[in-house]
Amino acid sequence: MRRQELENFLKTQTPNATLLYGDGVFWIQHYASQIAKQTTQPENISKFYFGEYDYALVLSLLGQSSLFGDRTLVILKIDKKISKKELQALVKATQSNTDNFLLIEFYHNEARTSGEYSKDCKEMASAFNGAGAIEVRFFKPSLQESQLILAQKAKEHQLQISGQTLTYLLNLQNGDLGIALKELEKFSHYNHQITHKDIDALCSSLGNLEFDDLLKALLEKKQVLPIYAQLEEEGLDEMELLNAIASYFYRLFVIFAHMRISGNIDLKEILGYIPPRHIAERYTREASSLREWQYQHIFEALLDWRLAIFAGKGKALNAIIALNKLQEILR
């Protein structure tokens, strides 16, 4: 099943067993939230994150009947394949007791190649058949889809913001629509036109001197851990640091890709706005200094970092490992 089919399906039905997977992390999270709200109340939901999955416990939960006739939902957020045999048993449990529901969000673990992840998805999806069971593959939202969703959210909040400024916000968040939507909520009480300066003030840490120093140190192959230690002392949130680094390299990659394809540089066309001259020169210089394989490995390292944060692993260790990886890639 594809996204539009799911959209139509949910208008009239609620699936008993659902597998959401693919490259569209935003869509996976969006529809997981929608299905959960459509299924039952929050107090009737049991969640298992990544390594917390316990087959026997989940099967037991899905096999129980509520004394009060409530619907029970089990949500699994995983990045490792569950065997087809186990999945078939879990799906069967929801079909035997239709007041119990299963929702699986299956994310790509960067330790596995795209081909391996695709194979895992296909195997897991084959277990979702029969009454009430669906599997849905998602693709990353296109730029146009992301811009449209941001515009709709801005309209809901009655925000005064141009399409160009929304694109600027999206670029700052590495094209991550989910994060951009959360950042947009910060302006829900603004009663004036939102500008790039407003976005920079509330959504970007690029104005932080130490952070700018950290980026320069990375790209100039200098020591970054002392700078990170200073940022940590100042109380910088780890996810904020990750998002800021990711958005910066994403911006460089967009410029790099445009130069490779068109042979010229038009930053207004690439970024949706014209940065100051010294910033434009810096972007161009840094974007062209990296190779395609370096960009690929940089984004893989950043995704590993993000998954480690979601899994609740040690804060300081996450950042140190990721920064060391980035330094190795940039050498």
C-alpha positions in Angstrom: 0.0 0.0 0.0 1.2 3.6 -0.7 0.5 6.8 1.2 -2.5 7.9 -0.8 -4.1 4.5 -0.5 -3.6 4.7 3.3 -5.1 8.1 3.4 -8.3 6.8 1.8 -8.3 3.7 3.9 -8.1 5.6 7.2 -11.2 7.6 6.3 -13.4 4.6 6.8 -11.3 2.0 8.7 -8.8 1.4 11.4 -6.3 -1.4 10.8 -5.7 -4.0 13.4 -2.1 -4.7 12.4 0.0 -2.0 10.6 3.6 -1.9 9.4 5.0 1.5 8.3 8.4 1.6 6.7 10.5 3.3 4.0 12.6 6.5 3.6 9.8 8.9 4.6 10.5 9.2 8.3 8.2 12.1 8.6 5.3 10.2 7.0 6.0 7.1 9.2 5.7 9.3 12.3 2.8 11.3 11.0 0.6 8.3 10.2 1.7 6.4 13.3 0.4 9.3 15.4 -2.8 9.4 13.3 -3.5 5.7 13.6 -2.8 5.7 17.3 -5.2 8.5 17.9 -7.8 6.8 15.7 -7.4 3.5 17.6 -7.6 4.1 21.3 -6.9 6.4 24.2 -3.2 7.1 25.3 -3.6 5.2 28.5 -4.4 2.0 26.5 -1.1 2.2 24.5 2.0 0.2 25.3 5.2 1.4 23.5 8.5 -0.5 22.9 11.5 1.4 21.5 14.2 -0.3 19.5 16.0 -2.8 21.8 13.1 -2.9 24.2 11.1 -5.3 21.9 10.2 -8.5 23.7 8.4 -11.0 21.5 6.8 -13.0 24.4 5.6 -9.8 26.2 4.1 -8.3 23.1 2.4 -11.5 22.1 1.0 -11.7 25.7 -0.3 -8.2 25.5 -2.0 -8.8 22.2 -3.6 -12.0 23.5 -5.2 -10.4 26.5 -8.8 -9.3 26.7 -9.8 -6.0 28.4 -12.2 -6.4 31.4 -13.8 -3.1 30.4 -13.9 -3.6 26.6 -11.2 -1.1 25.9 -9.0 -1.2 22.8 -5.4 -2.0 23.4 -2.6 -0.8 21.1 1.0 -2.0 21.1 3.4 0.3 19.2 6.9 -0.9 18.2 9.5 1.6 17.1 12.3 -0.6 15.7 15.3 -0.5 13.3 16.1 -4.2 13.4 14.1 -6.9 11.5 11.6 -9.0 13.3 11.4 -12.5 12.0 8.4 -13.4 9.7 7.4 -16.2 12.1 7.1 -13.8 15.0 5.3 -11.2 13.0 2.8 -13.8 11.7 2.0 -14.8 15.3 1.6 -11.1 16.4 -0.7 -10.4 13.4 -2.7 -13.5 14.1 -3.2 -12.4 17.7 -4.8 -9.2 16.5 -7.1 -11.1 14.2 -8.1 -13.4 17.0 -8.9 -10.6 19.4 -10.0 -7.6 17.3 -9.9 -5.3 20.3 -6.1 -5.5 20.3 -4.0 -3.6 17.7 -0.4 -3.7 16.6 1.5 -0.8 15.0 5.1 -1.1 13.9 7.4 1.7 12.8 10.3 0.2 11.0 13.2 2.6 10.5 16.4 2.2 8.4 19.4 1.3 10.6 22.5 2.8 8.9 24.5 -0.3 9.9 22.6 -2.0 7.0 22.7 -0.9 3.4 19.6 0.4 1.6 19.4 -2.9 -0.2 19.5 -4.9 3.0 16.9 -2.6 4.6 14.6 -3.0 1.5 15.0 -6.8 1.7 14.1 -6.7 5.4 11.1 -4.5 4.7 9.8 -6.9 2.0 10.2 -9.9 4.3 8.4 -8.2 7.2 5.6 -6.8 4.9 4.9 -10.4 3.7 3.6 -11.2 7.2 0.9 -8.5 7.0 -1.9 -10.1 5.1 -5.4 -11.2 5.9 -8.2 -9.3 7.7 -7.3 -6.0 9.2 -3.5 -6.1 8.4 -1.8 -3.5 6.2 1.7 -2.6 5.3 2.7 0.8 3.9 5.9 2.0 2.3 6.7 5.7 2.4 9.1 7.9 0.5 10.7 11.1 1.7 8.4 14.2 1.2 9.4 16.1 -1.9 10.3 19.8 -1.6 6.9 20.7 -3.0 5.1 18.5 -0.5 7.1 19.9 2.4 6.5 23.5 1.4 2.7 22.8 1.0 2.5 21.1 4.5 4.4 24.0 6.1 2.2 26.5 4.3 -0.9 24.7 5.6 0.4 24.6 9.1 1.2 28.4 8.9 -2.3 29.0 7.7 -3.7 27.0 10.6 -1.8 29.2 13.1 -2.7 32.3 11.1 1.0 33.2 10.7 2.2 36.0 8.4 5.1 34.2 6.6 6.1 34.0 3.0 6.8 30.9 1.0 10.4 32.0 0.7 10.8 32.3 4.4 9.2 28.8 4.9 11.8 27.4 2.5 14.5 29.2 4.5 13.2 27.5 7.6 13.1 24.1 5.9 16.7 24.5 4.7 17.9 25.4 8.2 16.5 22.1 9.4 18.3 20.0 6.8 15.1 19.5 4.9 13.6 17.7 7.9 9.9 18.5 7.7 9.0 17.2 11.1 11.6 19.4 12.8 10.6 22.4 10.6 7.0 22.0 11.7 8.0 22.0 15.4 10.1 25.1 14.9 7.2 26.8 13.1 5.1 26.3 16.3 7.4 28.8 18.1 5.8 31.6 16.1 2.2 30.7 17.0 1.7 33.9 19.0 3.5 36.2 16.5 1.2 39.0 15.1 3.5 40.5 12.6 5.3 39.4 9.4 7.9 36.7 10.2 11.2 37.3 8.5 14.5 35.5 8.1 15.9 37.4 11.1 13.0 36.0 13.2 13.8 32.5 12.0 17.5 32.9 12.8 16.7 34.2 16.3 14.4 31.4 17.3 15.3 28.4 15.2 19.0 28.5 14.3 22.1 28.4 16.5 24.3 29.7 13.6 24.7 33.0 15.4 26.5 31.2 18.3 30.1 32.1 18.1 31.3 28.7 19.6 29.1 26.8 17.2 30.4 28.7 14.2 33.9 27.9 15.5 33.0 24.2 15.7 31.9 24.2 12.1 35.0 26.0 11.0 37.2 23.5 13.0 35.5 20.6 11.4 35.9 21.9 7.8 39.4 23.2 8.5 40.4 19.8 10.1 41.2 21.3 13.5 40.3 20.1 17.0 36.6 20.2 17.7 36.2 18.4 21.1 37.4 21.4 23.2 34.8 23.6 21.4 32.1 20.9 22.0 33.0 20.9 25.7 32.5 24.7 25.8 29.1 24.3 24.1 28.1 21.6 26.5 29.0 23.8 29.5 26.7 26.5 28.0 23.9 24.0 28.1 23.4 23.5 24.3 20.9 20.7 23.7 22.3 17.7 21.9 19.5 17.5 19.4 19.9 21.2 18.7 23.6 20.7 18.0 22.9 17.8 15.7 20.2 19.6 13.8 22.4 22.7 13.3 25.3 20.6 12.0 23.0 18.6 9.7 21.3 21.7 8.3 24.7 23.3 7.5 26.0 20.2 5.7 22.7 19.8 3.9 22.9 23.4 2.7 26.4 22.7 1.4 25.3 19.6 -0.3 22.4 21.3 -2.1 24.9 23.9 -3.4 27.4 21.2 -4.4 24.7 19.2 -6.3 23.5 22.3 -8.1 27.0 23.1 -9.3 27.5 19.5 -10.5 24.2 19.4 -12.4 24.0 23.0 -13.9 27.7 24.1 -13.8 26.8 27.4 -12.2 25.8 28.9 -8.8 22.5 30.7 -8.2 22.1 30.8 -4.5 18.6 32.4 -4.7 17.5 29.5 -6.8 19.2 26.9 -4.7 18.4 28.2 -1.2 15.3 30.3 -1.9 17.0 33.5 -0.6 20.2 35.5 -1.2 22.7 35.3 1.8 25.2 38.2 2.5 28.2 38.2 0.1 30.7 36.9 2.6 28.4 34.1 3.7 27.7 33.2 0.0 31.4 33.0 -0.7 31.9 30.8 2.3 29.1 28.4 1.3 30.5 28.1 -2.2 34.0 27.5 -1.1 33.1 24.9 1.5 30.5 23.1 -0.7 33.1 22.7 -3.5 35.8 21.5 -1.1 34.0 18.2 -0.4 33.4 15.2 -2.6 30.2 13.2 -3.1 31.3 10.2 -1.1 32.1 12.5 1.9 28.6 14.0 1.8 27.2 10.5 1.8 29.2 9.4 4.8 28.5 12.7 6.7 24.8 12.1 6.4 25.1 8.5 7.4 27.1 9.5 10.5 24.5 12.2 11.4 21.7 9.7 11.0 23.5 7.2 13.3 23.8 10.0 15.9 20.1 10.8 15.6 19.1 7.2 16.1 21.4 7.0 19.1 19.6 9.9 20.6 16.2 8.4 19.9 17.3 5.1 21.5 18.2 7.1 24.7 21.9 6.3 24.7 24.6 8.3 26.6 24.5 12.0 25.6 28.2 12.9 25.8 29.3 9.7 24.1 26.9 10.2 21.2 28.3 13.6 20.3 31.9 12.7 20.8 31.6 9.6 18.6 29.7 11.5 15.9 32.2 14.4 15.9 35.1 12.0 15.7 33.4 10.2 12.7 32.9 13.6 11.0 36.6 14.5 11.4 37.7 11.2 9.9 35.4 11.7 6.9 36.6 15.3 6.3 40.3 14.5 6.4 
